[in-house]
Every structure is written in structure tokens, then in C-alpha cells.
């Protein structure tokens, strides 16, 4: 098997902006050895957080550095096939719809062994002021989102 993860499974024109492959562990599964459905959400959050970090946008310092931060407004996940203990899963991150104050991050989860899509999901992230009111997506974040080609080069 090739060592690199497959790209662009969804047939979309845009390749993933970030991806990660991980072997499922015992802690991820139910007693039958099938991935517990809620285990996808921390993986999606980790991939999204890492992509922002690589673009110079540490979520733990957004408020002090820029005067805004982000909150998740909604998440959705479609479970398409069972993922089991010890399988290698690649999660791909794409930038979905960019709105005035929110962005939708899209995720696809692929089993490497047989190239089967096991799940697809979305997370809507909203930029907010210190008092948690929605604000226009600030320029540093908008630049990252609109580059859509991975790390945008936004400095820390």
C-alpha cells in the first residue's frame, strides 16, 4: 500500500487543504470494535485546529492577538460505513461555504485499506467579538479561507 493518503476523493475541483491519517485505537470503539459515532468530532476539531495553527491562527490566542475568536455553531455527520479497530482512516479537510461571519468546514473520512468513504461531515464556525456577537470574518482568517490551497503563509 502506498504511504501517502489519497487526495480529492469527493470529485470536487478543490483538493483538501489539510489531511491526516490515523489508526483507530481501542479507546475509539464500542464493545463490538466499531468506531463509536461521536469519535469523529474530536478528530474533525483536531484537523481544523491544526490547519488554523499552521496558518498562524492559534485558537487559544485569537482574542488577545486580534480581538475576536471562533465558536462552532453547528456540526453534522453522515455515517456511511463502519470503521473498525486498527483500521487506518484518512480525514480530509476542505473549505466549504464562506459567509459574512461564518465558514463551513467539510470533512471526508476514508478507510485506506479499501478506499471506502466511511463518513462525511461539516462544522460551521462563526467569528465572534469578545461578547460573543457574530462579526464579519476578519481579514487574517478570510485570507486563509480564500487561499483554499493549504497553508496560506499567514504569519504568527
N, C-alpha and C positions, 0 to 999 in steps of 0.2 A: 504494500500500500504506500502511496506517495505520502511524504511527510508534510506537505502543505495542505491547508484546508481548501475545499472547493470555494470558488467565488461566484457570485451572481446567480444563484440557483433560481431566483424568482423570475428570471427573464426580464427584469426591469433594465432600463438603459443604464442606470447608475449602479456601480459596484458598491459593496459595503464600504462604509467609511472606517469601520473597525470590526474586528472579529477575534474570537478566542475559542480554542478547543480545549476541552477538559474531560477527563474520565469521571464518570459518575461514581460516587462513593456510597458506602452503606448508609451513611447519615442522610443521604438524599432520598432514600427509598422507603416504601412501606414494607410490611412483613413479607409480601409476595416478591419483593425485589424489583418492583416497578417504581419509577420515579414518582415521588409524591407531587401532586399537581402544583402546589404552592412553591416548590423549589425553583421554578423558573424565575420568579420575581426577583429574588436576590441576585441571580445571575445576570438578568437584564440590567438591574440597577448598577451592578459592578462594571459591566461593559460600558454603559452610558457614562458613569462616573470617571472611568479610566480615559475614555475618549475626550471628555471635557478637560481632565487633568493634562493630557498630552497636548491639548490646545491652550494651555496656560490658564485655564479656568478652574481653579481648585474650589470645589463647592464649599469647603469649610472656611474660605477667606473671601468669598464674593461680597458679603455685606461690608466688611471692613475695607476692602480694596476699592469696590465700585459703588457701594451704596444700594445694592439690590441683591436678591438671591432667587432661588428657584424652588418651586413646590410641585409635586405631582398632583394633577387634577383628576386623572382617570387612568386606569390600566385595563387592558383586555387581553385575553389569551385564548386561542383556539388550540385544543389538544387534538392532534391528527393521528398519532401513532404512539404506542407505548415505548418508553425509553427505559432501559433496564440497567441494573447494577453492572458496573465496569465498562459499559459502552462509552465510546468517545463521541462527544457531541460538540459540534461547532455551532456557536451562536454568532450570527451576523447582525450588525447594526447598520441601519440606513436612516437617512433623514427623510421624514415624511413631510406632511404639510407644514409650512411655516406661516403662522398667522401674525396678528398685530402684537399680541402679548404671549403667545404660546407656540410651541412646536410639538409635533408628533414624532416620536422616535419609533421606528418599526424594527422588529426583530424577527429573524427566522432561525429555527433550531434544526440542525441536520445531523442525522446519525451517519458517522463517517464510514462505517463498515459497508453499508449498502446504499448510501446516498439517499436515504428516505427522510423527508421532512417530517419531524415529529411534533413540531408546534410552530405557531406564528403568533406574534403579539405586538401590541402597541402601548406606549406610555406617553401621555400628554403632559408636558412640562410647561409651567406658567412662570414668567418672570414677575416678581413682586417687589414692592417697596418694603422698607423696614416694618411698616404697619400691616403688611401682607395684603395690600391692594394691588391688583394687576397693573403692570406698567408696560409700555412698549418694549419690545425686545431690545436691550441695549446693544450698541454697536459692536463691542468685542464678541458677544455671543452671536449676533447676526452674521458677522464675518465668518465665523467658524461654520455656521449652518449653511451659508450660501456657497462656501467653497466646495462642499459635497465631495471632496476627494481625499478625505483622510485628515491628517494633521495640517492645520491651516497656517501654522507658523506664528500664531498669536503668542507673544512672549508672556512670561510670568511676571 
